[in-house]
Amino acid sequence: MGLDVPWVGEGESYTNELKWGTPIYRHASRFSGHRRLMDDESIRQSCIGWVESRGGATYFEEKHWRLGLNEHFHAVADKKPMPFRYETEQEQAERIREGLVRAKMVLETRLNKTIQYLCYPYGNACEKAVSISKEAGYLCNFWCDVDEGLAARDSRFYIRRVKDDYLMRLPGKGRKSLTEIFRGKLQRRIRTLDLY
């Protein structure tokens, strides 16, 4: 579904259409509080080229593909004085603000309504995102995974949202029993497709 594909910087923009060999680093929602890693595009391009020269997608059929690609990555990265940098806290705050303000503006324009409520993508956020959401004009924030300490505040900025499975309990066509919902959750977990 493309939900767990990381985005990488390409010049002044970002893409999640990754070429074979693209190094993938730990990734999380923009609002989770982790500062974004800015990698060296020349290292990325070198890894992509290295994989292409070995057959592209078929290279990953080899038994020890990870070892070879890892060795190539370190051989290139170790020659760079500064192969990575993390965005500053100020850059992080600016990007969170930009995302929240832009989303609000786009939705208000398309729906012709005032947007006051924010459901965090992937269901989580950090204190910085909450603070910026207030500045951006949101009146409430909805989370999937609010830590108990935050939830205890009983604040409109720490509201737990119902996971979509339970919406199927609402009256109407397609209504499901709790047994059906739990069975579906269990089947998803067995197949490791649980999104959150």
N, CA, C and O of each residue as an XYZ file, in Angstrom:
784
protein
N       0.816     -1.198      0.000
C       0.000      0.000      0.000
C       0.858      1.259      0.000
O       0.326      2.365     -0.102
N       2.152      1.114      0.110
C       3.022      2.281      0.078
C       3.027      3.085      1.357
O       3.585      4.181      1.387
N       2.418      2.569      2.425
C       2.343      3.346      3.656
C       3.645      3.359      4.430
O       3.909      4.287      5.194
N       4.450      2.344      4.238
C       5.671      2.256      5.035
C       6.920      2.500      4.187
O       8.005      2.036      4.536
N       6.773      3.219      3.084
C       7.909      3.515      2.224
C       8.463      4.876      2.623
O       7.736      5.869      2.604
N       9.739      4.933      2.983
C      10.311      6.220      3.404
C      10.473      7.187      2.232
O      10.537      6.777      1.073
N      10.535      8.452      2.551
C      10.753      9.498      1.558
C      12.218      9.928      1.642
O      12.778     10.035      2.733
N      12.829     10.171      0.492
C      14.211     10.650      0.474
C      14.271     11.961     -0.301
O      13.481     12.206     -1.213
N      15.233     12.797      0.091
C      15.403     14.082     -0.569
C      16.069     13.927     -1.916
O      17.061     13.211     -2.056
N      15.508     14.613     -2.919
C      16.121     14.699     -4.246
C      16.148     16.168     -4.621
O      15.141     16.724     -5.060
N      17.296     16.790     -4.449
C      17.395     18.221     -4.692
C      16.568     18.978     -3.673
O      16.803     18.857     -2.470
N      15.602     19.757     -4.138
C      14.755     20.560     -3.266
C      13.438     19.880     -2.905
O      12.629     20.455     -2.177
N      13.210     18.662     -3.406
C      11.941     17.986     -3.123
C      12.202     16.597     -2.537
O      13.350     16.217     -2.307
N      11.128     15.848     -2.299
C      11.221     14.513     -1.736
C      10.438     13.536     -2.595
O       9.472     13.921     -3.253
N      10.848     12.281     -2.592
C      10.143     11.244     -3.324
C      10.114      9.958     -2.500
O      10.995      9.714     -1.677
N       9.084      9.140     -2.737
C       9.070      7.808     -2.128
C       9.096      6.738     -3.211
O       8.821      5.567     -2.946
N       9.429      7.148     -4.437
C       9.635      6.199     -5.521
C      11.127      5.891     -5.553
O      11.896      6.527     -6.273
N      11.515      4.903     -4.757
C      12.927      4.610     -4.548
C      13.449      3.617     -5.574
O      12.783      2.635     -5.903
N      14.649      3.885     -6.076
C      15.296      2.976     -7.024
C      16.000      1.872     -6.256
O      16.381      2.053     -5.099
N      16.173      0.720     -6.909
C      16.879     -0.402     -6.282
C      18.262      0.042     -5.846
O      19.006      0.637     -6.625
N      18.606     -0.250     -4.596
C      19.908      0.104     -4.047
C      19.884      1.352     -3.188
O      20.887      1.674     -2.550
N      18.760      2.068     -3.153
C      18.657      3.266     -2.323
C      18.832      2.889     -0.858
O      18.080      2.055     -0.353
N      19.800      3.476     -0.161
C      19.928      3.191      1.282
C      18.679      3.658      2.013
O      18.196      4.768      1.790
N      18.164      2.810      2.878
C      16.976      3.158      3.659
C      17.381      3.194      5.118
O      17.904      2.218      5.655
N      17.136      4.322      5.751
C      17.486      4.519      7.144
C      16.219      4.413      7.986
O      15.112      4.356      7.450
N      16.382      4.388      9.266
C      15.220      4.354     10.161
C      14.298      5.517      9.811
O      14.764      6.633      9.582
N      12.994      5.260      9.768
C      12.065      6.322      9.403
C      10.827      6.284     10.285
O      10.455      5.245     10.830
N      10.202      7.449     10.407
C       9.012      7.597     11.245
C       8.199      8.778     10.713
O       8.652      9.517      9.839
N       7.013      8.938     11.246
C       6.160     10.054     10.877
C       6.869     11.382     11.158
O       7.615     11.501     12.131
N       6.636     12.354     10.320
C       7.211     13.697     10.493
C       6.852     14.256     11.866
O       7.636     15.003     12.451
N       5.676     13.903     12.386
C       5.190     14.479     13.636
C       5.641     13.720     14.881
O       5.306     14.118     15.996
N       6.384     12.650     14.714
C       6.754     11.798     15.854
C       7.879     12.372     16.710
O       8.142     11.868     17.802
N       8.542     13.412     16.230
C       9.588     14.039     17.028
C      11.001     13.679     16.604
O      11.963     14.232     17.136
N      11.142     12.760     15.653
C      12.481     12.394     15.179
C      12.916     13.388     14.110
O      12.177     13.667     13.166
N      14.116     13.912     14.272
C      14.623     14.847     13.271
C      15.034     14.071     12.018
O      15.551     12.958     12.113
N      14.805     14.657     10.860
C      15.076     13.999      9.587
C      16.581     13.942      9.310
O      17.311     14.910      9.527
N      17.016     12.785      8.826
C      18.394     12.587      8.407
C      18.536     13.067      6.970
O      17.744     12.691      6.106
N      19.528     13.885      6.715
C      19.816     14.349      5.364
C      21.047     13.578      4.886
O      22.165     13.823      5.337
N      20.817     12.651      3.970
C      21.947     11.848      3.497
C      22.636     12.540      2.329
O      22.118     13.502      1.762
N      23.796     12.039      1.988
C      24.573     12.570      0.876
C      24.052     11.906     -0.403
O      24.122     10.687     -0.554
N      23.529     12.724     -1.320
C      22.943     12.168     -2.541
C      23.962     11.398     -3.371
O      23.589     10.461     -4.077
N      25.236     11.766     -3.303
C      26.236     11.051     -4.098
C      26.439      9.626     -3.574
O      26.704      8.713     -4.356
N      26.319      9.432     -2.270
C      26.402      8.081     -1.699
C      25.208      7.265     -2.176
O      25.355      6.116     -2.593
N      24.027      7.870     -2.109
C      22.818      7.185     -2.565
C      22.941      6.780     -4.027
O      22.653      5.639     -4.389
N      23.376      7.731     -4.876
C      23.495      7.442     -6.309
C      24.543      6.357     -6.575
O      24.384      5.540     -7.482
N      25.607      6.355     -5.781
C      26.634      5.326     -5.932
C      26.064      3.945     -5.629
O      26.349      2.986     -6.346
N      25.264      3.837     -4.575
C      24.644      2.549     -4.218
C      23.653      2.102     -5.291
O      23.596      0.920     -5.634
N      22.879      3.037     -5.817
C      21.923      2.719     -6.882
C      22.668      2.223     -8.115
O      22.292      1.212     -8.708
N      23.725      2.935     -8.498
C      24.529      2.532     -9.658
C      25.185      1.170     -9.458
O      25.262      0.362    -10.383
N      25.652      0.930     -8.244
C      26.306     -0.344     -7.923
C      25.323     -1.499     -8.097
O      25.674     -2.535     -8.662
N      24.097     -1.324     -7.614
C      23.074     -2.376     -7.755
C      22.683     -2.539     -9.221
O      22.529     -3.664     -9.698
N      22.521     -1.420     -9.946
C      22.177     -1.505    -11.372
C      23.235     -2.280    -12.144
O      22.899     -3.069    -13.027
N      24.511     -2.064    -11.822
C      25.595     -2.758    -12.535
C      25.642     -4.255    -12.225
O      26.345     -5.008    -12.899
N      24.901     -4.681    -11.215
C      24.846     -6.094    -10.837
C      23.488     -6.723    -11.132
O      23.145     -7.766    -10.575
N      22.728     -6.090    -12.003
C      21.468     -6.689    -12.441
C      20.205     -6.046    -11.911
O      19.110     -6.540    -12.180
N      20.323     -4.953    -11.161
C      19.130     -4.282    -10.644
C      18.378     -5.151     -9.654
O      18.960     -5.645     -8.688
N      17.087     -5.340     -9.888
C      16.233     -6.088     -8.946
C      16.709     -7.526     -8.763
O      16.550     -8.095     -7.683
N      17.290     -8.121     -9.802
C      17.736     -9.520     -9.680
C      18.917     -9.672     -8.721
O      19.173    -10.768     -8.222
N      19.634     -8.582     -8.463
C      20.746     -8.642     -7.511
C      20.251     -9.103     -6.142
O      20.979     -9.784     -5.420
N      19.025     -8.739     -5.780
C      18.493     -9.064     -4.457
C      18.067    -10.524     -4.328
O      17.613    -10.949     -3.266
N      18.210    -11.280     -5.394
C      17.970    -12.723     -5.338
C      19.208    -13.464     -4.839
O      19.126    -14.625     -4.438
N      20.354    -12.786     -4.865
C      21.590    -13.403     -4.376
C      21.523    -13.589     -2.865
O      20.915    -12.794     -2.149
N      22.156    -14.647     -2.404
C      22.088    -15.001     -0.986
C      22.669    -13.915     -0.076
O      22.073    -13.595      0.953
N      23.809    -13.349     -0.433
C      24.496    -12.390      0.440
C      24.433    -10.960     -0.111
O      25.398    -10.203      0.001
N      23.286    -10.596     -0.710
C      23.166     -9.265     -1.299
C      23.377     -8.165     -0.265
O      24.003     -7.146     -0.557
N      22.856     -8.372      0.940
C      22.935     -7.333      1.973
C      24.398     -7.039      2.344
O      24.782     -5.880      2.502
N      25.194     -8.080      2.479
C      26.602     -7.924      2.836
C      27.344     -7.123      1.763
O      28.097     -6.204      2.083
N      27.129     -7.473      0.491
C      27.805     -6.770     -0.599
C      27.417     -5.306     -0.674
O      28.277     -4.438     -0.826
N      26.128     -5.031     -0.570
C      25.655     -3.654     -0.649
C      26.123     -2.848      0.554
O      26.476     -1.676      0.424
N      26.126     -3.477      1.720
C      26.600     -2.822      2.935
C      28.080     -2.448      2.810
O      28.479     -1.342      3.173
N      28.879     -3.369      2.300
C      30.322     -3.096      2.116
C      30.529     -1.939      1.147
O      31.368     -1.068      1.380
N      29.758     -1.933      0.053
C      29.891     -0.842     -0.914
C      29.497      0.490     -0.269
O      30.194      1.492     -0.424
N      28.391      0.490      0.444
C      27.924      1.703      1.106
C      29.013      2.268      2.017
O      29.321      3.458      1.946
N      29.600      1.426      2.872
C      30.626      1.907      3.814
C      31.904      2.334      3.102
O      32.572      3.271      3.540
N      32.247      1.664      2.021
C      33.439      2.055      1.259
C      33.282      3.470      0.713
O      34.243      4.239      0.697
N      32.083      3.816      0.267
C      31.829      5.152     -0.268
C      31.654      6.168      0.862
O      32.254      7.242      0.826
N      30.835      5.836      1.862
C      30.525      6.774      2.952
C      31.751      7.104      3.788
O      31.906      8.240      4.236
N      32.622      6.130      4.002
C      33.796      6.361      4.845
C      34.778      7.352      4.227
O      35.636      7.881      4.934
N      34.672      7.613      2.933
C      35.547      8.577      2.261
C      35.030     10.008      2.390
O      35.742     10.963      2.078
N      33.811     10.148      2.843
C      33.196     11.477      2.945
C      33.443     12.043      4.341
O      33.266     11.333      5.331
N      33.850     13.314      4.438
C      34.061     13.910      5.760
C      32.744     14.076      6.536
O      32.737     14.014      7.766
N      31.636     14.286      5.822
C      30.345     14.502      6.468
C      29.270     13.823      5.619
O      28.563     14.497      4.870
N      29.136     12.489      5.726
C      28.189     11.790      4.853
C      26.721     12.043      5.197
O      25.843     11.798      4.370
N      26.450     12.526      6.397
C      25.072     12.757      6.822
C      25.003     14.009      7.683
O      26.007     14.493      8.206
N      23.792     14.511      7.810
C      23.516     15.523      8.811
C      22.048     15.391      9.190
O      21.224     14.957      8.384
N      21.731     15.765     10.408
C      20.342     15.790     10.846
C      19.848     17.221     10.751
O      20.603     18.165     10.982
N      18.564     17.377     10.405
C      18.003     18.720     10.389
C      18.100     19.301     11.796
O      18.077     18.568     12.785
N      18.206     20.606     11.872
C      18.262     21.259     13.172
C      16.866     21.247     13.799
O      15.878     20.961     13.122
N      16.791     21.555     15.083
C      15.481     21.614     15.744
C      14.623     22.710     15.112
O      13.407     22.562     14.990
N      15.257     23.800     14.714
C      14.522     24.894     14.067
C      13.973     24.437     12.710
O      12.821     24.719     12.381
N      14.804     23.726     11.916
C      14.337     23.219     10.622
C      13.183     22.240     10.822
O      12.209     22.249     10.070
N      13.308     21.397     11.845
C      12.247     20.429     12.135
C      10.943     21.159     12.455
O       9.892     20.820     11.910
N      11.006     22.147     13.327
C       9.806     22.901     13.706
C       9.194     23.597     12.489
O       7.973     23.616     12.333
N      10.039     24.166     11.630
C       9.540     24.847     10.432
C       8.827     23.874      9.505
O       7.790     24.208      8.932
N       9.375     22.677      9.354
C       8.755     21.687      8.459
C       7.454     21.147      9.045
O       6.498     20.909      8.308
N       7.409     20.952     10.349
C       6.161     20.517     10.985
C       5.101     21.601     10.799
O       3.961     21.313     10.435
N       5.491     22.850     11.054
C       4.565     23.981     10.905
C       4.061     24.064      9.463
O       2.862     24.199      9.217
N       4.981     23.984      8.533
C       4.623     24.053      7.110
C       3.621     22.950      6.751
O       2.645     23.207      6.047
N       3.858     21.726      7.230
C       2.967     20.611      6.935
C       1.579     20.802      7.526
O       0.574     20.559      6.858
N       1.528     21.237      8.779
C       0.227     21.418      9.437
C      -0.561     22.583      8.838
O      -1.768     22.474      8.625
N       0.115     23.682      8.570
C      -0.561     24.855      8.010
C      -1.021     24.564      6.585
O      -2.143     24.898      6.206
N      -0.147     23.941      5.802
C      -0.502     23.649      4.404
C      -1.669     22.667      4.333
O      -2.593     22.868      3.546
N      -1.639     21.603      5.149
C      -2.731     20.623      5.147
C      -4.053     21.292      5.491
O      -5.076     21.039      4.855
N      -4.018     22.142      6.499
C      -5.229     22.856      6.928
C      -5.755     23.739      5.790
O      -6.953     23.761      5.508
N      -4.846     24.457      5.152
C      -5.224     25.367      4.080
C      -5.800     24.605      2.872
O      -6.822     25.005      2.315
N      -5.151     23.526      2.481
C      -5.628     22.740      1.335
C      -7.007     22.159      1.618
O      -7.898     22.231      0.771
N      -7.188     21.582      2.806
C      -8.492     20.999      3.143
C      -9.580     22.061      3.216
O     -10.699     21.838      2.752
N      -9.263     23.203      3.792
C     -10.260     24.273      3.882
C     -10.673     24.751      2.492
O     -11.848     25.028      2.250
N      -9.714     24.845      1.591
C     -10.003     25.281      0.222
C     -10.853     24.240     -0.502
O     -11.855     24.578     -1.133
N     -10.452     22.988     -0.410
C     -11.171     21.930     -1.142
C     -12.552     21.638     -0.563
O     -13.484     21.339     -1.310
N     -12.694     21.721      0.743
C     -13.961     21.377      1.381
C     -14.849     22.592      1.643
O     -16.026     22.462      1.979
N     -14.259     23.769      1.480
C     -14.971     25.013      1.763
C     -15.523     25.019      3.192
O     -16.658     25.429      3.435
N     -14.693     24.555      4.128
C     -15.045     24.500      5.554
C     -13.822     24.874      6.371
O     -12.688     24.741      5.911
N     -14.061     25.339      7.577
C     -12.965     25.606      8.499
C     -12.516     24.276      9.094
O     -13.337     23.502      9.586
N     -11.228     24.015      9.049
C     -10.673     22.784      9.609
C     -10.110     23.110     10.990
O      -9.237     23.966     11.132
N     -10.625     22.414     12.005
C     -10.193     22.676     13.381
C      -9.653     21.440     14.082
O      -9.117     21.539     15.186
N      -9.787     20.282     13.455
C      -9.437     19.023     14.118
C      -8.342     18.317     13.328
O      -8.379     18.258     12.099
N      -7.377     17.788     14.056
C      -6.231     17.134     13.441
C      -6.118     15.694     13.924
O      -6.039     15.439     15.126
N      -6.112     14.753     12.980
C      -5.805     13.349     13.276
C      -4.381     13.125     12.773
O      -4.116     13.256     11.578
N      -3.470     12.790     13.676
C      -2.075     12.626     13.282
C      -1.889     11.427     12.369
O      -2.413     10.347     12.642
N      -1.140     11.614     11.280
C      -0.823     10.466     10.426
C      -0.092      9.403     11.252
O       0.756      9.732     12.082
N      -0.412      8.176     11.029
C       0.143      7.033     11.770
C      -0.236      7.075     13.242
O       0.220      6.232     14.015
N      -1.052      8.028     13.645
C      -1.603      8.052     14.988
C      -0.697      8.517     16.101
O      -1.054      8.377     17.271
N       0.487      9.077     15.778
C       1.344      9.539     16.877
C       1.979     10.890     16.565
O       2.036     11.322     15.413
N       2.450     11.540     17.619
C       3.065     12.857     17.481
C       3.957     13.120     18.682
O       4.136     12.253     19.537
N       4.511     14.319     18.740
C       5.373     14.724     19.854
C       4.845     16.055     20.396
O       3.944     16.665     19.820
N       5.424     16.483     21.508
C       5.003     17.747     22.132
C       5.177     18.935     21.187
O       4.359     19.855     21.180
N       6.237     18.909     20.399
C       6.485     20.005     19.459
C       5.346     20.092     18.443
O       4.889     21.189     18.122
N       4.884     18.948     17.934
C       3.777     18.938     16.963
C       2.494     19.458     17.605
O       1.733     20.186     16.967
N       2.253     19.092     18.854
C       1.061     19.570     19.559
C       1.115     21.090     19.691
O       0.137     21.780     19.404
N       2.253     21.599     20.121
C       2.412     23.043     20.301
C       2.199     23.781     18.976
O       1.520     24.807     18.933
N       2.779     23.259     17.908
C       2.648     23.909     16.600
C       1.218     23.780     16.080
O       0.728     24.685     15.405
N       0.543     22.672     16.382
C      -0.850     22.522     15.926
C      -1.738     23.603     16.558
O      -2.671     24.103     15.928
N      -1.433     23.950     17.802
C      -2.194     25.016     18.472
C      -1.966     26.342     17.747
O      -2.910     27.085     17.480
N      -0.689     26.632     17.430
C      -0.354     27.868     16.712
C      -1.032     27.919     15.348
O      -1.433     28.986     14.884
N      -1.158     26.739     14.701
C      -1.739     26.670     13.356
C      -3.263     26.809     13.368
O      -3.884     26.958     12.316
N      -3.861     26.760     14.563
C      -5.299     26.982     14.657
C      -6.153     25.747     14.848
O      -7.379     25.826     14.771
N      -5.525     24.602     15.097
C      -6.318     23.398     15.379
C      -6.831     23.478     16.815
O      -6.125     23.948     17.707
N      -8.055     23.020     17.033
C      -8.670     23.059     18.361
C      -8.553     21.729     19.101
O      -8.641     21.691     20.329
N      -8.354     20.634     18.356
C      -8.240     19.292     18.950
C      -7.251     18.467     18.146
O      -7.100     18.661     16.940
N      -6.576     17.541     18.825
C      -5.682     16.585     18.177
C      -6.127     15.186     18.557
O      -6.435     14.911     19.717
N      -6.159     14.293     17.555
C      -6.550     12.905     17.782
C      -5.364     11.992     17.491
O      -4.671     12.151     16.486
N      -5.143     11.034     18.387
C      -4.010     10.110     18.324
C      -4.525      8.675     18.349
O      -5.655      8.420     18.766
N      -3.694      7.747     17.902
C      -3.977      6.317     18.114
C      -3.265      5.868     19.376
O      -3.847      5.200     20.231
N      -2.011      6.239     19.478
C      -1.184      5.768     20.585
C      -0.735      6.927     21.457
O       0.371      7.443     21.298
N      -1.587      7.326     22.367
C      -1.237      8.388     23.309
C      -0.666      7.714     24.541
O      -1.301      6.824     25.107
N       0.494      8.112     24.958
C       1.064      7.503     26.163
C       0.210      7.894     27.368
O      -0.398      8.965     27.396
N       0.178      7.024     28.343
C      -0.733      7.189     29.487
C      -0.563      8.538     30.193
O      -1.544      9.137     30.631
N       0.673      9.012     30.301
C       0.918     10.298     30.958
C       0.257     11.443     30.222
O      -0.302     12.350     30.840
N       0.322     11.402     28.882
C      -0.305     12.453     28.089
C      -1.824     12.332     28.131
O      -2.531     13.332     28.261
N      -2.316     11.109     28.020
C      -3.767     10.892     28.030
C      -4.384     11.328     29.347
O      -5.536     11.760     29.381
N      -3.628     11.219     30.429
C      -4.138     11.582     31.754
C      -4.407     13.076     31.863
O      -5.134     13.509     32.757
N      -3.838     13.857     30.979
C      -4.051     15.309     31.019
C      -5.492     15.681     30.684
O      -5.954     16.780     30.992
N      -6.198     14.738     30.045
C      -7.595     14.965     29.684
C      -7.726     16.264     28.891
O      -8.640     17.057     29.120
N      -6.819     16.463     27.976
C      -6.812     17.672     27.177
C      -7.370     17.384     25.795
O      -7.289     16.256     25.309
N      -7.926     18.383     25.175
C      -8.464     18.206     23.828
C      -7.358     18.003     22.786
O      -7.643     17.707     21.626
N      -6.099     18.163     23.201
C      -4.992     17.929     22.275
C      -4.388     16.533     22.424
O      -3.393     16.214     21.774
N      -4.984     15.708     23.275
C      -4.498     14.341     23.497
C      -5.674     13.365     23.498
O      -5.806     12.546     24.407
N      -6.516     13.453     22.489
C      -7.704     12.595     22.432
C      -7.354     11.307     21.682
O      -6.819     11.336     20.573
N      -7.669     10.187     22.317
C      -7.468      8.904     21.643
C      -8.559      8.738     20.601
O      -9.732      9.002     20.864
N      -8.161      8.300     19.419
C      -9.164      8.063     18.387
C      -9.441      6.574     18.264
O      -8.588      5.739     18.562
N     -10.615      6.269     17.830
C     -11.010      4.878     17.646
C     -10.342      4.366     16.375
O     -10.387      5.018     15.332
N      -9.730      3.206     16.473
C      -9.122      2.632     15.277
C     -10.223      2.237     14.305
O     -11.335      1.898     14.709
N      -9.901      2.285     13.033
C     -10.923      2.107     12.005
C     -11.671      0.785     12.073
O     -12.806      0.707     11.604
N     -11.073     -0.257     12.640
C     -11.771     -1.543     12.752
C     -13.119     -1.367     13.456
O     -14.126     -1.946     13.049
N     -13.118     -0.571     14.504
C     -14.303     -0.448     15.343
C     -15.407      0.394     14.707
O     -16.541      0.388     15.185
N     -15.088      1.110     13.645
C     -16.127      1.838     12.931
C     -17.134      0.861     12.314
O     -18.282      1.223     12.055
N     -16.697     -0.363     12.086
C     -17.577     -1.382     11.523
C     -18.627     -1.856     12.535
O     -19.503     -2.648     12.187
N     -18.549     -1.385     13.766
C     -19.563     -1.715     14.780
C     -20.748     -0.755     14.718
O     -21.796     -1.025     15.305
N     -20.588      0.361     14.012
C     -21.670      1.328     13.918
C     -22.858      0.724     13.167
O     -22.670     -0.108     12.279
N     -24.066      1.133     13.515
C     -25.242      0.586     12.836
C     -25.213      0.882     11.338
O     -24.680      1.900     10.895
N     -25.797     -0.027     10.581
C     -25.901      0.179      9.143
C     -25.397     -1.015      8.364
O     -25.004     -2.031      8.938
N     -25.413     -0.882      7.061
C     -24.996     -1.946      6.152
C     -23.529     -2.289      6.383
O     -22.688     -1.396      6.493
N     -23.225     -3.570      6.454
C     -21.847     -4.018      6.641
C     -21.390     -4.071      8.078
O     -20.209     -4.297      8.341
N     -22.297     -3.867      9.016
C     -21.936     -3.888     10.437
C     -21.356     -5.253     10.797
O     -21.839     -6.287     10.334
N     -20.305     -5.243     11.637
C     -19.632     -6.480     12.037
C     -19.751     -6.694     13.537
O     -19.892     -5.747     14.312
N     -19.691     -7.946     13.922
C     -19.680     -8.275     15.355
C     -18.266     -8.077     15.884
O     -17.312     -8.026     15.107
N     -18.129     -7.967     17.200
C     -16.794     -7.853     17.794
C     -15.954     -9.076     17.456
O     -14.747     -8.961     17.239
N     -16.583    -10.244     17.408
C     -15.866    -11.469     17.063
C     -15.252    -11.353     15.674
O     -14.095    -11.724     15.474
N     -16.017    -10.841     14.711
C     -15.496    -10.667     13.348
C     -14.340     -9.662     13.322
O     -13.350     -9.854     12.616
N     -14.484     -8.600     14.097
C     -13.434     -7.574     14.143
C     -12.159     -8.151     14.747
O     -11.073     -7.954     14.202
N     -12.279     -8.861     15.866
C     -11.092     -9.448     16.500
C     -10.456    -10.511     15.609
O      -9.231    -10.625     15.557
N     -11.279    -11.287     14.910
C     -10.746    -12.294     13.991
C      -9.934    -11.613     12.879
O      -8.850    -12.077     12.522
N     -10.459    -10.525     12.343
C      -9.751     -9.774     11.309
C      -8.431     -9.211     11.804
O      -7.423     -9.257     11.099
N      -8.442     -8.672     13.035
C      -7.201     -8.145     13.630
C      -6.164     -9.258     13.773
O      -4.990     -9.074     13.449
N      -6.618    -10.420     14.265
C      -5.712    -11.548     14.457
C      -5.136    -12.014     13.122
O      -3.939    -12.286     13.026
N      -5.965    -12.105     12.110
C      -5.492    -12.523     10.787
C      -4.476    -11.534     10.230
O      -3.480    -11.938      9.629
N      -4.724    -10.228     10.428
C      -3.777     -9.207      9.965
C      -2.446     -9.340     10.675
O      -1.393     -9.226     10.048
N      -2.481     -9.580     11.979
C      -1.232     -9.706     12.741
C      -0.457    -10.943     12.332
O       0.773    -10.924     12.283
N      -1.168    -12.011     12.039
C      -0.501    -13.242     11.585
C       0.208    -12.982     10.267
O       1.308    -13.483     10.033
N      -0.434    -12.189      9.400
C       0.174    -11.868      8.100
C       1.115    -10.670      8.182
O       1.670    -10.242      7.170
N       1.295    -10.128      9.392
C       2.135     -8.941      9.662
C       1.731     -7.731      8.826
O       2.586     -6.981      8.354
N       0.432     -7.545      8.646
C      -0.044     -6.401      7.899
C      -0.689     -5.355      8.801
O      -1.335     -4.430      8.309
N      -0.523     -5.489     10.109
C      -1.123     -4.513     11.021
C      -0.448     -3.160     10.803
O       0.757     -3.025     11.014
N      -1.213     -2.170     10.385
C      -0.628     -0.877     10.057
C      -0.299     -0.034     11.266
O       0.587      0.817     11.189
N      -0.994     -0.243     12.410
C      -0.678      0.471     13.637
C      -1.243     -0.268     14.815
O      -1.086      0.172     15.954
